[in-house]
C-alpha cells in the first residue's frame, strides 16, 4: 500500500495524503476520508521515508544506564508519558552500568536518526558526552551534573544531610555508612558527603563513624551487614546508600538477632523509599524522590530543545522528602 493507493481510495490527491500524514492543513471532509481509507487498509507509512523527507524522526532515544532499576522505571515512565502526549515516540536501551554498551547504544540511536537523547545515569560519561557534541543532537542528562549539557537531577547531598541530621544519633553512637562503589557520583560521593556532614552537624565525632564499601544489591547489603554485625563493639546505626542495600542489612539483623525489634539490633536507614522494600521490611528512615516527576521535567526540557525554545544549557535540581524519622 502506498500514498498513491490511499489517495485513490479516499478520492483525494497524493499531496492531500502527504499533508494528512505530516500534520498539515486539510478540510475536515478530506481528513475524515483519508482516515477512513487508512483504517480500512491498515496502511502504515514508511518511517524511513518520513525521516528522509522531513529530516526528523519524532523519536527520542532513552538510555537507561543507572544501577537502580526502580529509579529507571519511574524516570522512564515520566519521560514516555510526556513525550507521547506531545507526539514523540521513544527508543529505549538498557545498558546497566556498562560503559561500552552505553556508548554503542547511543551511537546506534544516532545512526537511526533520533531527534535527541536522554541519558539516565549516576556516573560521569566523558566519552558519551564527546559523542553528543559530535552528533549535534539535543541531549538531556538525568541523575548527574555535566557542564555545558542540560541536566535534571536530585539534591542527593542535601537529602543525605537532612536524613543524617534527623536520625537522632547520640554523640556516643557508633555509626557505619555503607557506601555505593565505583564511579557513581549521585549514589556515591554526593550521598556520602552529605551524610557525614549531617552527622557532624549533630555532633557525632569523626572517630565514631566508619565508611565501608558496599554495592547495590540485596546480597551486597546482607554480606556487608553480616560483617558489620560481627564487629566488637557493635554499631548503633547502619546507614545505607540505597533502600535495597538496607533491606539486605535487615536480613542480616533478623538472622543474627531473631527479630528486627531486638534491643541489641542497630537502627538502619536507606535511600530511595522503594514501596516494595518498605512493605517487606517495614517503615524505615529514608528519602523519597519523585522519579516520575524527574522524567517529566527531563521530557519538558528535551521538547523545549527540539523546538529551539532554549539556547543555553540548564540544570534543574529537584527536591526530596525525608520520611520515617
C-alpha positions in Angstrom: 0.0 0.0 0.0 1.3 3.4 -1.0 0.3 7.1 -0.6 -1.0 7.0 -4.1 -3.3 4.0 -3.5 -4.6 5.6 -0.3 -5.3 8.8 -2.3 -7.2 6.8 -4.9 -9.3 5.0 -2.3 -10.1 8.2 -0.5 -10.7 10.2 -3.7 -8.1 12.9 -2.9 -4.7 13.9 -4.2 -1.4 12.4 -3.2 -0.5 15.8 -1.8 -3.5 15.7 0.5 -2.4 12.3 1.9 1.0 13.7 2.5 -0.4 16.7 4.3 -2.5 14.4 6.4 0.4 12.2 7.4 2.6 15.3 8.2 0.0 17.2 10.2 -0.6 19.8 7.5 -3.9 21.7 6.9 -6.8 19.8 5.4 -10.5 20.3 5.3 -12.4 18.1 7.8 -14.1 16.2 5.0 -10.8 15.2 3.3 -9.2 14.4 6.7 -12.1 12.0 7.5 -12.0 10.3 4.1 -8.2 9.7 4.4 -8.5 8.4 8.0 -11.2 6.0 6.9 -9.1 4.8 4.0 -6.1 4.2 6.2 -8.3 2.4 8.8 -9.8 0.1 6.1 -6.5 -0.8 4.5 -4.3 -0.9 7.7 -1.8 1.3 5.8 1.3 2.2 7.8 3.5 4.9 6.3 7.2 4.3 6.0 9.1 5.8 8.9 12.4 5.8 6.9 10.8 7.8 4.1 9.4 10.3 6.5 12.8 10.8 8.2 14.5 11.3 4.8 11.8 13.8 3.7 11.4 15.8 7.0 15.0 15.3 8.4 13.5 14.3 11.7 12.1 11.1 13.3 9.9 12.5 16.1 11.7 9.9 18.3 13.8 10.5 21.4 16.4 7.9 22.4 16.4 7.0 26.1 19.5 5.2 27.5 19.0 3.6 30.9 22.4 3.4 32.5 21.6 3.6 36.2 22.1 0.7 38.5 18.8 1.3 40.4 16.0 -0.3 38.4 13.2 1.3 40.5 14.7 4.7 39.7 14.9 4.0 36.0 11.4 2.6 35.8 10.0 5.8 37.4 12.0 8.2 35.3 11.3 6.3 32.1 7.5 6.3 32.8 7.5 10.1 33.3 9.6 10.6 30.1 7.3 8.5 27.9 4.1 10.0 29.4 5.1 13.5 28.4 6.8 12.6 25.1 3.8 10.5 23.9 1.4 13.3 24.8 3.5 15.6 22.7 3.5 13.3 19.7 7.0 11.9 20.2 8.0 8.2 20.3 10.8 6.7 22.2 13.6 4.2 21.7 14.9 2.6 24.9 18.2 0.9 25.6 19.0 -0.7 28.9 22.8 -0.9 29.4 23.1 -1.3 33.2 26.4 0.4 34.1 28.4 -0.9 31.1 30.3 2.0 29.6 31.0 0.3 26.2 27.3 -0.8 25.9 26.2 2.7 26.8 28.4 4.3 24.1 27.3 1.7 21.5 23.6 2.2 22.3 23.8 5.9 21.9 25.8 5.6 18.6 23.2 3.2 17.3 20.4 5.6 18.2 22.2 8.5 16.4 22.7 6.2 13.3 18.9 5.7 13.3 18.5 9.5 13.4 16.7 10.0 16.7 16.0 13.7 17.3 17.5 13.7 20.8 18.8 11.5 23.6 18.0 11.3 27.3 20.8 9.6 29.3 19.7 8.3 32.7 23.0 7.8 34.6 24.6 8.3 38.0 28.1 8.4 36.7 30.2 10.8 34.6 30.4 9.6 31.0 33.0 11.8 29.3 33.2 9.5 26.2 29.5 9.7 25.6 29.5 13.5 26.1 32.1 13.8 23.3 29.8 11.7 21.1 26.9 14.0 21.8 29.0 17.0 20.8 30.0 15.5 17.5 26.4 14.4 16.7 24.9 17.8 17.4 21.6 16.5 18.7 19.9 17.8 21.9 20.9 15.9 25.0 19.4 15.8 28.5 21.3 14.0 31.3 19.3 12.7 34.2 20.9 11.9 37.5 24.1 13.8 37.3 25.6 17.2 36.5 27.6 17.8 33.4 28.9 21.2 32.4 27.6 22.6 29.1 24.8 20.0 29.0 21.2 20.1 30.1 20.7 18.2 33.3 17.9 17.1 35.6 18.9 15.7 39.0 18.1 15.4 42.7 19.8 17.1 45.5 21.5 14.0 46.9 23.9 15.9 49.1 21.1 17.9 50.7 18.9 14.9 51.1 21.6 12.8 52.8 22.5 15.8 55.1 18.9 16.2 56.2 18.4 12.5 56.7 21.5 12.2 58.9 20.5 15.3 60.9 17.1 13.8 61.6 18.1 10.4 62.8 18.6 11.3 66.4 22.0 9.8 66.8 23.8 10.5 70.1 27.3 11.7 70.3 28.4 8.4 71.8 26.8 6.3 69.0 28.9 4.3 66.6 27.7 4.7 63.0 28.5 2.7 59.9 27.8 4.1 56.4 27.6 1.5 53.6 28.9 3.4 50.5 28.0 2.9 46.9 31.1 1.8 44.9 32.8 2.8 41.8 32.1 5.8 39.5 28.5 6.6 40.7 28.6 10.2 42.0 25.0 10.8 42.9 24.7 7.4 44.7 28.3 7.6 46.0 30.1 10.8 46.9 27.1 13.1 47.0 25.2 11.0 49.4 28.3 10.0 51.5 29.5 13.6 51.8 26.0 14.8 52.7 25.5 12.1 55.3 28.9 12.7 57.0 28.2 16.5 57.1 24.8 15.8 58.7 26.4 13.7 61.4 29.0 16.4 62.0 26.2 18.9 62.4 24.6 16.9 65.3 27.9 16.3 67.0 28.8 12.7 66.2 32.6 12.6 66.3 34.5 11.5 63.3 36.2 8.6 65.0 32.8 7.1 65.8 31.9 6.9 62.0 33.1 4.2 59.6 32.5 4.3 55.9 32.6 0.9 54.4 32.4 -0.1 50.7 29.2 -1.9 49.7 27.3 -2.5 46.5 23.8 -2.1 45.0 22.1 -5.4 45.6 20.3 -7.0 48.5 23.0 -9.6 48.6 25.6 -6.9 49.0 23.7 -5.4 51.9 23.3 -8.9 53.5 27.1 -9.6 53.1 28.3 -6.3 54.5 25.6 -6.3 57.2 26.9 -9.6 58.5 30.4 -8.3 58.6 29.4 -5.2 60.5 27.2 -7.1 63.0 30.3 -9.2 63.9 32.3 -6.1 64.8 33.1 -5.5 68.5 31.9 -3.1 69.9 28.8 -3.1 67.7 27.3 -0.3 65.7 24.3 1.6 67.0 23.3 2.7 63.5 23.9 1.4 60.0 23.0 3.7 57.1 22.9 2.6 53.5 23.3 4.4 50.2 20.1 2.7 48.8 17.0 1.0 50.2 17.9 -2.2 48.5 21.2 -2.4 50.5 19.3 -1.5 53.7 16.9 -4.5 53.1 19.9 -6.8 52.9 21.2 -5.4 56.2 17.8 -6.0 57.7 18.1 -9.6 56.6 21.4 -10.0 58.4 19.9 -8.4 61.5 17.0 -10.8 61.5 19.4 -13.8 61.1 21.7 -12.5 63.9 19.1 -11.3 66.5 16.0 -13.2 65.5 14.0 -10.0 65.1 14.3 -6.5 63.7 12.8 -5.3 67.0 15.6 -6.7 69.2 17.0 -4.2 71.6 20.5 -5.3 70.6 19.9 -4.6 66.9 21.3 -1.4 65.3 18.9 1.1 63.7 19.1 1.2 59.9 18.3 3.8 57.2 18.1 3.7 53.5 17.7 5.9 50.5 15.0 6.0 47.8 11.8 5.0 49.7 11.1 2.0 47.4 7.5 0.8 48.1 8.2 -3.0 47.7 11.1 -2.9 50.1 9.2 -0.8 52.6 6.5 -3.4 52.5 9.0 -6.2 53.1 11.0 -4.7 56.0 8.5 -2.1 57.3 8.9 1.7 57.6 12.5 2.9 58.0 14.2 6.3 57.8 14.8 7.0 54.1 14.5 9.7 51.5 11.6 9.8 49.0 12.2 11.2 45.4 9.5 11.7 42.8 11.2 9.8 39.9 8.2 10.2 37.6 8.3 14.0 38.0 12.0 13.8 37.2 11.2 12.1 33.9 8.5 14.6 33.1 10.9 17.5 33.8 13.6 15.9 31.5 11.0 15.4 28.8 9.8 19.0 29.0 13.5 20.1 28.7 14.0 17.8 25.7 10.9 19.1 23.9 11.9 22.7 24.5 15.3 21.9 23.0 13.7 20.2 20.0 11.5 23.2 19.4 14.5 25.6 19.8 12.9 27.3 22.7 16.1 27.4 24.8 19.6 28.3 23.7 21.8 27.7 26.7 22.4 24.7 29.0 20.2 24.5 32.1 20.4 22.4 35.2 17.2 21.5 37.2 17.7 20.3 40.8 14.6 18.6 42.2 13.6 18.3 45.8 13.0 15.3 48.2 11.3 14.3 51.4 12.9 12.7 54.4 10.4 10.1 55.8 10.3 7.5 58.6 12.3 9.5 61.2 
